[in-house]
Amino acid sequence: MLPGPTNRIEPALRRLREVIHRRRTRKNPLYAIVSDRNQQLTVRVGDELTCDLMDAAPGSEVIFDNVLLVAADGKIQVGKPQVAGATVKAEVVGTTRGKKIVIFRFKRRKNVRRKTGHRQSYTKVRVTEINA
C-alpha cells in the first residue's frame, strides 16, 4: 500500500463495498414504483422517503394508490398506467426542509442586485406495507 492519503480512502471504500453488497443481497424482494404528484419513487417496506409537503400530522397514515409497478417473488406486474388494486401504505414520520438555494440577480454597471433564497419543505414517510 502507498503511504499518505490513500490509507484514509481505504476504510471509505470498504464501507461503500459493504453498502453495495447489502443492496444487492436484500432479504425483501418485494418492491413497488409509485407516482407521488411530480416524482416516481421505488419503495420497499421499511424505507424512509422524502415526499413533497403533505397536509398530514406525524404518526398518521398515507396511502399511495398511484402504483405503476409491483414486483414480488420474481413476478412483475406493470400497470397500464396503474396496477389495479395495488396500494402502498406509509406512516408520516415528520417534516423536514431541503438545502437552501440562493438566487442572485445582477445587472452589471447598473447597481442592480437582488439576493433571495428558498428552502423547500418536505414530508418524511416510512413505508409500512405494499398491497399488490
WOFEN-V420642 format. One record per residue. N is the residue number from 1. RES is the residue in one letter. SS is DSSP state (A for helix, B for strand, O for the rest). PSI is psi in degrees with one decimal (none if undefined). D_LAST is the distance of its C-alpha to the last C-alpha in Angstrom with 2 decimals. Layout:
BEGIN
((N;RES;SS;PSI;D_LAST) (N;RES;SS;PSI;D_LAST))
END
This chain:
BEGIN
((1;M;O;149.0;51.05) (2;L;O;142.0;52.57) (3;P;O;158.4;53.97) (4;G;O;-146.0;52.88) (5;P;O;-26.0;49.66) (6;T;A;-28.2;47.63) (7;N;A;-30.2;47.74) (8;R;A;-23.9;45.85) (9;I;A;-29.5;43.14) (10;E;A;-52.1;42.52) (11;P;A;-36.7;40.59) (12;A;A;-41.3;38.34) (13;L;A;-38.5;37.62) (14;R;A;-44.2;36.91) (15;R;A;-39.5;34.39) (16;L;A;-42.2;32.72) (17;R;A;-39.2;32.50) (18;E;A;-41.1;30.94) (19;V;A;-44.2;28.23) (20;I;A;-41.8;27.46) (21;H;A;-42.3;27.45) (22;R;A;-37.9;25.05) (23;R;A;-35.3;22.58) (24;R;A;-29.1;22.90) (25;T;O;47.2;22.50) (26;R;O;145.3;19.59) (27;K;O;-26.3;18.42) (28;N;O;99.6;14.76) (29;P;O;-5.5;13.37) (30;L;O;122.9;9.80) (31;Y;B;164.5;9.94) (32;A;B;156.4;8.91) (33;I;B;118.4;11.57) (34;V;B;152.3;12.08) (35;S;B;119.8;15.19) (36;D;B;96.9;17.34) (37;R;O;-86.8;20.42) (38;N;O;7.7;22.44) (39;Q;B;154.6;20.48) (40;Q;B;132.7;17.41) (41;L;B;137.4;16.22) (42;T;B;124.0;14.55) (43;V;B;146.5;13.05) (44;R;O;160.4;12.65) (45;V;O;130.1;12.85) (46;G;O;-12.3;16.53) (47;D;O;145.8;17.35) (48;E;B;125.5;19.77) (49;L;B;152.7;19.61) (50;T;B;108.8;22.45) (51;C;B;168.0;21.57) (52;D;B;157.7;24.16) (53;L;O;129.7;25.91) (54;M;O;160.0;24.09) (55;D;O;66.6;25.81) (56;A;O;141.4;24.27) (57;A;O;151.7;26.22) (58;P;O;135.4;25.63) (59;G;O;-15.0;23.59) (60;S;O;167.4;21.70) (61;E;B;139.1;17.95) (62;V;B;137.5;16.43) (63;I;B;123.0;13.15) (64;F;B;111.3;12.13) (65;D;O;-0.7;10.64) (66;N;O;73.3;11.91) (67;V;B;123.9;9.16) (68;L;B;-28.4;10.95) (69;L;B;141.1;9.32) (70;V;B;129.6;6.64) (71;A;B;124.7;8.72) (72;A;B;128.7;8.60) (73;D;O;40.2;11.85) (74;G;O;-8.6;13.45) (75;K;B;131.4;11.10) (76;I;B;127.5;10.37) (77;Q;B;119.8;8.67) (78;V;B;129.6;11.03) (79;G;O;157.5;11.20) (80;K;O;80.3;14.61) (81;P;O;-15.5;14.86) (82;Q;O;156.4;11.34) (83;V;O;124.8;7.97) (84;A;O;127.1;8.37) (85;G;O;1.1;6.75) (86;A;O;136.4;4.47) (87;T;B;157.1;6.72) (88;V;B;123.2;8.54) (89;K;B;138.9;11.34) (90;A;B;153.4;14.63) (91;E;B;134.8;18.14) (92;V;B;123.3;21.15) (93;V;B;-42.2;23.64) (94;G;B;-169.3;26.39) (95;T;B;153.2;27.99) (96;T;B;168.5;29.68) (97;R;B;145.6;31.85) (98;G;O;-174.2;31.95) (99;K;O;146.3;34.99) (100;K;O;134.7;37.99) (101;I;B;129.8;38.84) (102;V;B;128.2;42.55) (103;I;B;121.1;43.76) (104;F;B;112.0;47.44) (105;R;B;141.5;49.28) (106;F;B;133.3;52.76) (107;K;B;122.9;55.62) (108;R;O;147.4;58.42) (109;R;O;10.0;61.99) (110;K;O;1.6;60.97) (111;N;O;40.8;60.20) (112;V;B;114.5;56.71) (113;R;B;131.0;54.01) (114;R;B;121.0;50.80) (115;K;B;118.9;48.51) (116;T;B;162.6;45.29) (117;G;B;165.9;42.14) (118;H;B;135.8;38.49) (119;R;O;120.1;35.79) (120;Q;O;138.8;32.25) (121;S;B;139.6;30.46) (122;Y;B;159.7;26.87) (123;T;B;130.7;24.41) (124;K;B;126.3;23.04) (125;V;B;151.6;19.62) (126;R;B;125.9;17.96) (127;V;B;127.1;14.19) (128;T;B;-35.3;13.53) (129;E;B;152.1;9.85) (130;I;B;119.7;6.43) (131;N;B;123.4;3.78) (132;A;O;none;0.00))
END
